[in-house]
């Protein structure tokens, strides 16, 4: 009897440990699979507002606060836009002063907690940029997909898609440049966005199912008169663009790809996001397995790495850099090296994930222009 009891206790303990591991893995995988839209990613450090003055804000001295370029600064009740670091200003050794370009809403006050975000605009093309646009509902697999449409004179259209933790507002950073070059532009929401249909399982699939919504928008553009289309994706939006270029039934209409901070290895991205939420290292392999089990991510492929069906046969520009801790730069380097005739990598230093434009908007937009001119 004692043997039976001991065996039963051992089985119970193992079963309990296994169940606990499953629960822990699911909890850790939520760090990437349930990223809230419109909030800074957990990899962004929290900063404190120490002081504000005319045209200046003083923040906690941190590597993030010292980044070059323009960023949104968002707190619980405010959004502002900060420019370059101000050298020679009066501040303590543990703070840094940056140009305060504008306050979009609310008021940053001393003591407020804040984070940087790539979004420097709030609203829609009209309210944020003064750009005329219409609002469309594009039929999608799961229901209507809201999209901004900015008209233009070109026969080549651009479809621009946001990525992790973002909304369509992120695309407003580059929309003005695209509009100046007279490209018709579609900026869609897709499954999981607040304005779009819910994903059936409520999870983010890191582009692996979301690309079908991009495909629906692509087909809408073709049906509406676009002779050619450039797909422009940020983060997992770039992953979606790669999937559409490989799998869409109208992929022959895709003239080029613009990929900003592409997520090319979902396992690395999931580990980074889970780690930023202080998931213990011992749980990270469980998070990866749980994510794959819950979503079927690349189940028929080498774990983590995105397979590119047929390679990349169309002109492709990648904006990416070594300071991206969410989607490692090395995978973009490998992709460019494997396709030297079609893929160009624009290395951007000092920029976090999906913020390549923010580090140097003028240089980014010039590279964007050079890529788009032959496609006009």
Backbone torsions as a table, in degrees:
resi	resn	phi	psi	omega
1	UNK	NA	-39.4	179.7
2	UNK	-62.1	-37.8	-179.8
3	UNK	-63.4	-44.6	178.7
4	UNK	-61.6	-44.0	-179.7
5	UNK	-62.8	-44.4	-180.0
6	UNK	-63.5	-41.7	179.5
7	UNK	-63.0	-44.9	179.2
8	UNK	-61.3	-40.6	179.1
9	UNK	-64.1	-40.6	-179.9
10	UNK	-64.8	-43.6	178.9
11	UNK	-62.2	-42.1	179.0
12	UNK	-61.2	-42.5	-179.6
13	UNK	-63.8	-45.2	-180.0
14	UNK	-64.4	-44.1	178.9
15	UNK	-61.3	-42.9	178.2
16	UNK	-62.0	-42.1	178.6
17	UNK	-64.5	-40.9	179.1
18	UNK	-64.2	-42.4	178.6
19	UNK	-63.9	-40.6	178.7
20	UNK	-63.0	-39.3	178.9
21	UNK	-63.8	-41.0	178.7
22	UNK	-62.5	-45.9	179.9
23	UNK	-62.7	-44.4	-179.8
24	UNK	-62.7	-41.3	179.6
25	UNK	-64.0	-42.6	178.8
26	UNK	-64.0	-42.4	179.9
27	UNK	-62.0	-44.7	-178.7
28	UNK	-67.8	-36.6	-178.8
29	UNK	-68.1	-22.8	178.2
30	UNK	-60.0	-22.2	-179.7
31	UNK	-58.3	-30.4	178.4
32	UNK	-107.5	-31.5	-172.8
33	UNK	-85.5	-11.8	178.2
34	UNK	-130.8	45.4	177.4
35	UNK	-68.9	122.6	179.3
36	UNK	-68.9	142.6	179.4
37	UNK	-76.1	142.9	172.0
38	UNK	78.7	16.0	177.1
39	UNK	-124.6	151.1	176.5
40	UNK	-57.7	145.6	178.0
41	UNK	-65.9	154.0	-178.3
42	UNK	-64.5	-13.8	176.5
43	UNK	-73.8	-13.5	178.6
44	UNK	-80.6	123.6	-179.3
45	UNK	-71.0	149.0	174.1
46	UNK	-76.8	137.8	178.7
47	UNK	-120.5	160.3	175.5
48	UNK	-112.8	134.8	172.3
49	UNK	-78.6	118.8	-178.4
50	UNK	-96.1	-32.2	-179.3
51	UNK	-165.8	155.4	171.3
52	UNK	-132.2	150.3	175.9
53	UNK	-149.8	-179.6	-179.3
54	UNK	-60.1	113.9	176.3
55	UNK	73.2	16.8	-176.4
56	UNK	-150.3	143.7	172.3
57	UNK	-133.2	138.4	179.9
58	UNK	-107.5	126.0	-173.9
59	UNK	-123.2	163.9	171.6
60	UNK	-52.4	135.5	178.3
61	UNK	-74.9	116.9	-176.5
62	UNK	-153.7	158.5	178.2
63	UNK	-57.1	-36.9	178.6
64	UNK	-63.7	-41.9	-178.3
65	UNK	-69.4	-16.3	-179.2
66	UNK	-97.9	2.3	-179.7
67	UNK	-61.1	147.0	174.5
68	UNK	-75.3	155.9	169.9
69	UNK	103.6	-160.1	-175.8
70	UNK	-117.6	137.9	-178.5
71	UNK	-143.1	156.9	164.4
72	UNK	-78.5	145.6	174.5
73	UNK	-121.1	115.2	-171.8
74	UNK	-121.2	134.0	173.9
75	UNK	-121.9	-171.3	-176.4
76	UNK	-62.3	-34.4	-175.3
77	UNK	-129.5	19.4	-179.6
78	UNK	-151.8	158.3	170.5
79	UNK	-136.9	129.4	178.2
80	UNK	-134.3	169.2	177.1
81	UNK	-121.2	124.8	179.4
82	UNK	-112.1	144.9	177.9
83	UNK	-104.6	-150.5	-172.9
84	UNK	-64.1	162.1	172.7
85	UNK	-63.1	137.5	178.2
86	UNK	-96.4	112.6	-179.8
87	UNK	-88.7	145.4	178.0
88	UNK	82.3	7.5	177.6
89	UNK	-85.0	163.3	-176.5
90	UNK	-86.1	104.9	175.8
91	UNK	-153.8	165.1	-176.7
92	UNK	-77.7	172.1	-176.7
93	UNK	-68.0	-22.6	-177.9
94	UNK	-102.8	17.6	176.2
95	UNK	-131.1	167.9	178.3
96	UNK	-140.9	140.2	177.9
97	UNK	-99.9	136.1	175.6
98	UNK	-128.4	154.3	176.8
99	UNK	-65.6	131.3	174.8
100	UNK	-97.9	103.7	-173.8
101	UNK	-77.8	-41.9	177.7
102	UNK	-166.6	158.7	172.1
103	UNK	-111.4	116.8	-175.6
104	UNK	-73.9	-46.5	174.6
105	UNK	-156.2	159.1	-178.0
106	UNK	71.5	-169.8	179.8
107	UNK	-143.2	116.8	174.4
108	UNK	-69.0	127.6	-177.7
109	UNK	-118.8	152.4	175.5
110	UNK	-54.1	132.9	-177.7
111	UNK	97.8	-16.1	179.4
112	UNK	-67.5	143.7	173.1
113	UNK	-90.7	142.9	-175.3
114	UNK	-150.8	161.8	174.9
115	UNK	-137.6	154.3	173.2
116	UNK	-78.4	149.0	174.3
117	UNK	-140.9	149.2	176.1
118	UNK	-64.7	-22.2	-174.7
119	UNK	-72.2	113.8	174.7
120	UNK	-100.9	-3.1	179.5
121	UNK	-124.6	150.8	175.0
122	UNK	-129.0	133.9	178.3
123	UNK	119.0	-145.2	179.8
124	UNK	-124.6	178.7	-177.2
125	UNK	-56.2	-33.7	-179.6
126	UNK	-73.8	-51.9	-175.9
127	UNK	-71.9	-33.1	-176.0
128	UNK	-87.6	-36.5	-171.9
129	UNK	-122.4	-8.6	-175.3
130	UNK	70.7	26.8	-177.8
131	UNK	-101.2	127.3	178.0
132	UNK	-64.8	139.0	179.4
133	UNK	-157.5	165.3	172.9
134	UNK	-121.1	158.3	178.8
135	UNK	-106.4	124.6	-178.8
136	UNK	-114.2	158.7	167.2
137	UNK	-118.0	107.1	-178.5
138	UNK	-89.9	126.8	178.7
139	UNK	-61.9	127.3	179.4
140	UNK	-123.4	175.5	-177.8
141	UNK	-59.0	-37.0	-175.8
142	UNK	-105.0	-4.7	-177.6
143	UNK	144.4	-176.1	-177.0
144	UNK	-63.8	138.1	178.2
145	UNK	-110.0	110.6	178.0
146	UNK	-63.9	140.2	179.6
147	UNK	-146.5	139.4	168.4
148	UNK	-84.3	136.8	173.8
149	UNK	-121.3	119.8	175.9
150	UNK	-106.3	115.8	-176.0
151	UNK	-72.1	158.9	177.7
152	UNK	-158.6	173.2	-174.1
153	UNK	-93.4	-5.5	-176.5
154	UNK	-82.2	154.3	173.4
155	UNK	-83.1	-15.2	175.3
156	UNK	-95.4	125.5	179.0
157	UNK	-99.6	160.6	172.8
158	UNK	-118.5	131.2	171.8
159	UNK	-112.5	118.5	-174.1
160	UNK	-113.2	128.9	-170.9
161	UNK	-128.1	129.2	178.7
162	UNK	-75.9	176.8	-178.7
163	UNK	-131.9	-145.6	-172.0
164	UNK	-56.3	130.8	172.8
165	UNK	70.1	3.0	-174.9
166	UNK	-110.4	174.8	171.5
167	UNK	-129.1	-175.8	178.4
168	UNK	-59.2	-21.5	179.5
169	UNK	-59.1	-27.9	179.9
170	UNK	-60.0	-37.1	-177.6
171	UNK	-67.5	-20.8	179.6
172	UNK	-58.9	-23.6	177.6
173	UNK	-56.2	-38.2	-174.7
174	UNK	-109.5	-5.1	-174.8
175	UNK	-63.4	-38.2	-179.2
176	UNK	-61.4	-41.7	178.9
177	UNK	-64.2	-42.8	178.2
178	UNK	-64.0	-39.2	-179.8
179	UNK	-66.7	-38.7	178.6
180	UNK	-60.2	-31.6	179.3
181	UNK	-90.0	10.0	170.5
182	UNK	66.3	29.1	173.7
183	UNK	-84.7	131.9	165.1
184	UNK	-63.5	135.2	-174.3
185	UNK	-128.5	132.4	171.1
186	UNK	-111.2	130.2	178.2
187	UNK	-124.1	96.1	-174.7
188	UNK	-92.4	154.1	159.8
189	UNK	-88.5	160.6	179.3
190	UNK	-143.4	175.2	-172.7
191	UNK	-47.4	133.6	-178.8
192	UNK	96.5	-20.3	174.9
193	UNK	-70.8	154.6	-178.3
194	UNK	-57.7	-32.8	-175.9
195	UNK	-91.8	-6.6	-171.8
196	UNK	-110.7	171.7	178.3
197	UNK	-60.0	149.2	177.4
198	UNK	-73.7	141.4	170.9
199	UNK	-62.5	140.9	-175.6
200	UNK	-53.0	-36.9	179.8
201	UNK	-100.3	2.6	179.1
202	UNK	73.4	12.0	-175.7
203	UNK	-112.3	154.4	171.4
204	UNK	-85.1	125.4	-179.2
205	UNK	-99.2	16.9	174.9
206	UNK	55.2	35.5	175.1
207	UNK	98.2	-15.2	-170.9
208	UNK	-73.5	-26.0	170.6
209	UNK	-112.1	-28.7	-178.2
210	UNK	-61.8	-25.0	-178.7
211	UNK	-59.0	-25.5	-178.9
212	UNK	-67.0	-27.7	173.8
213	UNK	-71.1	-39.5	174.5
214	UNK	-61.7	-39.4	178.2
215	UNK	-61.4	-39.5	177.8
216	UNK	-62.6	-40.4	178.7
217	UNK	-69.2	-37.9	176.5
218	UNK	-60.4	-46.2	179.4
219	UNK	-64.4	-35.9	175.9
220	UNK	-62.2	-43.3	179.9
221	UNK	-61.9	-44.2	179.4
222	UNK	-63.0	-44.5	179.4
223	UNK	-65.6	-23.3	-177.4
224	UNK	-93.6	4.5	173.4
225	UNK	115.0	0.0	178.5
226	UNK	-70.3	123.0	176.4
227	UNK	-76.3	-41.1	177.3
228	UNK	-136.9	159.6	-178.7
229	UNK	-137.0	137.4	169.3
230	UNK	-103.0	126.1	176.0
231	UNK	-94.1	127.5	-173.6
232	UNK	-124.9	109.0	-175.7
233	UNK	-124.7	143.4	175.6
234	UNK	-109.2	134.5	172.8
235	UNK	59.3	-123.1	177.2
236	UNK	-70.5	-18.0	171.2
237	UNK	-63.6	-33.6	175.2
238	UNK	-68.0	-38.3	175.3
239	UNK	-60.7	-42.7	177.9
240	UNK	-60.7	-41.4	179.7
241	UNK	-62.8	-41.2	177.5
242	UNK	-63.2	-41.6	178.9
243	UNK	-63.0	-45.3	-179.2
244	UNK	-63.3	-39.6	179.6
245	UNK	-64.4	-27.0	-179.3
246	UNK	-91.3	-29.4	-166.5
247	UNK	-119.5	-18.7	-174.5
248	UNK	-64.7	144.6	176.5
249	UNK	-70.8	-14.9	176.9
250	UNK	-114.2	28.5	-176.8
251	UNK	-63.5	-20.8	178.1
252	UNK	-66.2	-15.5	177.4
253	UNK	-85.0	-8.3	-178.8
254	UNK	-81.0	117.3	-175.7
255	UNK	-91.1	-21.9	-177.6
256	UNK	-172.3	165.5	179.0
257	UNK	-126.9	134.2	170.5
258	UNK	-115.8	118.4	-173.8
259	UNK	-122.7	116.8	179.7
260	UNK	-109.5	117.6	178.7
261	UNK	53.9	50.8	-174.4
262	UNK	-63.9	138.6	173.2
263	UNK	-85.1	103.3	-176.7
264	UNK	-107.4	-10.2	178.8
265	UNK	-139.6	97.7	-172.2
266	UNK	-64.3	-29.9	-178.4
267	UNK	-65.2	-43.3	178.0
268	UNK	-62.5	-40.8	-180.0
269	UNK	-65.9	-44.0	179.6
270	UNK	-63.1	-43.2	178.6
271	UNK	-61.0	-41.1	-178.7
272	UNK	-64.5	-43.8	-178.4
273	UNK	-70.7	-40.2	177.8
274	UNK	-66.0	-41.2	178.1
275	UNK	-62.7	-36.6	179.2
276	UNK	-67.4	-22.1	175.8
277	UNK	-91.4	16.5	176.2
278	UNK	65.1	32.7	173.1
279	UNK	-70.3	127.0	178.7
280	UNK	-56.6	142.6	-177.4
281	UNK	-55.1	-33.1	-178.3
282	UNK	-66.1	-22.6	-179.4
283	UNK	-89.4	-11.4	-175.1
284	UNK	-62.4	-42.9	175.4
285	UNK	-60.7	-35.1	177.4
286	UNK	-66.5	-37.5	178.7
287	UNK	-63.5	-41.0	179.4
288	UNK	-63.6	-46.9	-179.5
289	UNK	-65.3	-39.8	179.3
290	UNK	-63.9	-42.7	179.3
291	UNK	-61.5	-42.5	179.8
292	UNK	-66.6	-41.1	179.4
293	UNK	-67.1	-35.1	-176.7
294	UNK	-78.8	-27.8	-172.4
295	UNK	-118.7	-15.6	-174.9
296	UNK	72.5	22.1	-176.5
297	UNK	-55.6	114.5	172.1
298	UNK	48.1	43.7	-174.9
299	UNK	-62.7	-22.9	-177.4
300	UNK	-100.5	17.2	-173.7
301	UNK	-131.0	173.6	175.2
302	UNK	-60.6	130.4	-171.6
303	UNK	-52.1	132.5	171.3
304	UNK	90.4	-46.7	-169.3
305	UNK	-83.2	129.0	-179.9
306	UNK	-70.9	130.2	176.0
307	UNK	-88.0	136.8	179.6
308	UNK	-105.7	104.6	-177.8
309	UNK	-63.2	112.1	176.0
310	UNK	77.3	8.5	179.4
311	UNK	74.0	-163.0	179.8
312	UNK	-119.9	113.9	-174.2
313	UNK	-107.9	1.8	-178.4
314	UNK	-119.5	158.3	179.3
315	UNK	-55.3	130.5	-175.5
316	UNK	-138.5	130.4	176.4
317	UNK	-115.4	123.9	176.4
318	UNK	-108.3	131.1	169.8
319	UNK	-107.4	117.4	-176.7
320	UNK	-162.8	162.2	-179.3
321	UNK	-155.2	167.5	-173.4
322	UNK	-72.1	-9.3	-179.2
323	UNK	-92.8	4.6	176.3
324	UNK	-79.8	111.8	-179.5
325	UNK	-93.3	-4.7	-178.3
326	UNK	-95.1	-45.8	178.0
327	UNK	-122.0	99.3	-171.7
328	UNK	-56.1	135.7	-179.2
329	UNK	-62.0	-29.6	-174.2
330	UNK	-61.2	-28.8	-180.0
331	UNK	-73.5	-32.9	173.8
332	UNK	-68.2	-38.0	177.4
333	UNK	-62.8	-42.2	178.8
334	UNK	-64.7	-40.4	-179.5
335	UNK	-63.6	-44.5	178.7
336	UNK	-64.8	-40.7	-180.0
337	UNK	-65.6	-32.0	-178.8
338	UNK	-78.5	-16.1	-178.4
339	UNK	-133.0	63.4	-173.8
340	UNK	-65.2	-21.2	-177.2
341	UNK	-87.8	-15.5	-176.4
342	UNK	-124.3	-22.7	-173.0
343	UNK	-112.9	128.9	175.3
344	UNK	-116.2	132.4	178.5
345	UNK	-106.1	119.9	174.0
346	UNK	-97.4	107.2	-177.4
347	UNK	-80.0	127.3	-179.9
348	UNK	-120.2	120.1	-178.5
349	UNK	-100.3	150.5	176.2
350	UNK	80.9	15.7	-177.4
351	UNK	-121.4	136.2	175.6
352	UNK	-79.4	-175.0	-175.4
353	UNK	-56.7	131.4	175.1
354	UNK	61.8	23.3	-179.8
355	UNK	-125.3	33.2	-178.8
356	UNK	-66.4	-35.2	176.4
357	UNK	-64.8	-39.5	-173.7
358	UNK	-62.1	-33.7	-175.1
359	UNK	-63.7	-36.8	179.4
360	UNK	-158.7	83.2	-175.0
361	UNK	-55.7	-40.0	-176.7
362	UNK	-65.5	-45.7	-180.0
363	UNK	-65.9	-40.0	179.0
364	UNK	-61.6	-47.6	-176.8
365	UNK	-68.7	-28.3	175.1
366	UNK	-68.8	-41.5	175.2
367	UNK	-63.3	-39.2	177.2
368	UNK	-60.9	-44.3	179.5
369	UNK	-62.3	-45.7	-178.3
370	UNK	-62.6	-35.2	178.2
371	UNK	-70.6	-39.6	-172.5
372	UNK	-80.5	-28.5	-175.6
373	UNK	-53.0	-47.7	179.6
374	UNK	-65.4	-16.9	-176.9
375	UNK	-95.5	-1.7	-176.3
376	UNK	-68.5	NA	NA
